[in-house]
Amino acid sequence: MTSNEPVIATVPTRLLIGGEWVDASGGATFEVTNPANDEVLTSVADATPADGERALAAAAGAQAEWRATEPRKRGEILRSAFELVTERADDFARLMTLEMGKALPEAKGEVAYGAEFFRWFSEEAVRIHGRYAEAPAGNTRLITMKGPVGPTLMITPWNFPLAMGTRKIGPAIAAGCTMVVKPAAETPLTMLALAGLMEEVGLPKGVLNVITTTDSGGVCEPIIKDSRLRKLTFTGSTAVGKKLVAQASDQLLRVSMELGGNAPFIVFGDADLDAAVDGAMLAKMRNIGEACTSANRFLVHSAVAEEFAEKLAARMGAMTVGDGTQEGVEVGPLITEKARTGVHELVEDAVSAGAKAVVGGAIPEGPGHFYPPTVLVDVPATARVFREEIFGPVAPITTFDSEEEAIARANDTEYGLVAYVFSKAHARVLRVSEALEFGMVGVNTGIVSNPAAPFGGVKHSGFGREGGFEGIEEYLETKYVGSAM
């Protein structure tokens, strides 16, 4: 183990089950490495299926008492967590950069974004409403009540190790649900640190349980098929999401899935090109392109495509690539060598089919999983880079000539998470937004994520919403009571 990072030394490395930090059954551990240099940061407990069962038992055992906890108290716990995460923003940011790779300023941005879910849902905890109504016939009163779904399994991804946790944990706590959280094996440290913080702010034992493991399928499947579990929420790839949905069908679980994306970034001829390039930098380079919301296909009107490509290439080519902990670095490493190889294969496929790399496109020498910001032009529609999620700093550009063509090409994908539209014409952006088959649309902006807004997709990008007023509904059941008069 080569890291002497003080922030690493403060992170728990065991499993959190029933309010106790415990070793995995058999004592197995696995290493967590820094993608910038492959150095080992630390080792954490490697849970077994038996550990998963213990975690679910703890969550199920705590459910009745947690459900009965007054909403105000649940909200105050979340508010305290928001304040403490904010206070420790620098530590959380550095921890994320070390285990995931994103540049430190961007990691600080994620901390601010992630903490906001705790603040938002602290306010929603006391606004869980039912209703009372008179039946049309007048002889019955209709009462609806809202209550927590119950024990929930949360499987979170590596690309936003704090925010993808807080936007699930926040509404669950507010609604009165207990949890088992299984973070990604690549980035378990941020979740373990967050779990320790939740203990500090007074979250009762057993409400939040955290199991880290390299055997995600082996540990999670028995939990999913256990009758004590009532909800499953997952953020990750569509392929894995489909398997989890199939497993969840045995118990008819409440399921929410935030899956893959293939976001079109549409630039019309009347767009403010400088604003479009600014938006493209946000939509493409946020999180090194390792985001389901990342702009994956740039559809630019033929009248402005050359100018847009030149400006975007200049901006992306000027970005500093390196270890995200170093000052001035804007682009850190990709998460693994496998991920970098996959990105490069997409670039090579496009170039072999006739595309041209205006900037980037080559794997650099040296340690770490770095890939340079890359802009491709003249990309044929058949290239894999237009069909598959890139998950890296590559911007493929193609052209269109009419609004109808832009819409048809944007919708020509199995995915439907987010789309981006740039145009000065108000009527056009409304028409296009209505026609796009996506759960979210960013108009003249390169970022749509907001804790106060419902995040989620359609088609193979999943179902359910996280954030906004809708987010807490995913953790609530509706009960109807009919009362005779």
C-alpha positions, 0 to 999 in steps of 0.5 A: 500500500503506497498511499499516505493520504491523511484523508484515506486514513479517516475512512472506515474500511469495514462493512456497516451492518446494524450500526456496527462496523464489522469485517466481511465473513471470512475476513476477505478484503479488496484493494482500492486503487488510484486511476491516475497512477494505479497506486493502492489507496487502501483495502476494504472489506469484501462482503459475501452473500451471508453479509448481504443477508445480515445487512438486509436483516438489520434493515428489516429489523429497524424498519418498524421503528424508523417508520414510526419516527416523526417526519421532523426528526427525519428531516433534521437528520438530513439537514444536519447531514447536509451541513456536515457534508458541506463543512467537509467538502474539501475532504470528500472532494479529495477522496473522490478524486483519489478513487475516481479520478475527476479533477479536484474542482469538479469533485468539489462541485459534486460535493455541493450538488450531492449535499443539496439532495440532503437539504432538498429532502430534509424539507420534503420529509414534512410534506408527505401528503395524503388527501380526504375527499367525499365520494361522488355518491356522497355516502363515503369518505375517501382517505388516502395515506402515504407510507414508506415502501420499506427496506430498500436495496440501493446499488450505486455507480462509480462515476458520481460516488457521492451524489448518486448515493445522496439522491437515493439515501435522501428521499429514503430517509425522508420517507421512512425507509431503511436501506442496504447500500452496495457502492461500486467496487471501484469507488467504495470509499466515498460511500463508507465515509458518508455512512460514517458521517450519517452515524455522526448526525444521529441516524439510528442503527440499522437504518443505513447499512453499507456492504462493499464487495467485488461479487456484486451479483452474488451478494445482491441477487439473494437480497433482491429475491428475499421477501423482506426487501420491498424496493430496488434502486439502481444506477448503472448500465442498461445491460445490468439494469435489465438483469436486476429488473428480471430478478426483482420480478420474483418479489414484485419489488418497487423498482427504479432504474437510472440506466444508460444514455446516448444524448444528442446535442442539437445545434440549429443554424440560428443558435448562439454558437459561443453559447452552444460551445460553452454548453457543449463543454459542460455536456461533454466534459463534465466528469471526463465524459463519464456520465450518463448525461454526457453529450454522446452525439453532436448533431449540428446544422450544416451551415454552422458545423465547421465553425462549431467544430473549430471552436469546440476543438480549440476549447477541448484541445486546450484542456490540461490532462493529468492527475486530478489532485494537481492544481490546474488539471481539468481532465483526469484519468478514466476509471480503468484501463478497460474503460480507456481501451473501450473509448479508444476502440470507438474512436478507431472505428469511427476513423476507419469509417472515414471520420477525422480526429481534429484534436486528440484521438491517441492514447498517451504514454505513461502510467494512469488511464488518461485519454485526451479530449477528442473531437471527431468530424465527418463521422458516418451515421453507421459508426459505433460511436453514434450507437454506443455510450462513449463514457469518455472525452470524445465528441463526434460531430455530424450534420443535418439540414432540417428540423425534421431530420434533426429530430428523427436522428436524435430519436434514432436510439434505444436510449432516452435519458437526456437531449440538448437543444440550442436555438434562439427560436422560442417556438422551435425549442418548444416543438423540438422538446415535445418531439424528442423521446427523452426524459429530460431536455436541456434548452440552451444549457449543457447541464440539466441535473438539479436536486429540485428537478425530476431526473430520469429517462424513458425507453432503455434509459430506465424508469422512475425519477430521482430528485424534485417533488417526484423523487420521494414518491419512489419511496412511498406507497399509497393506502386508500381507506374508504369510510362509510358515513 
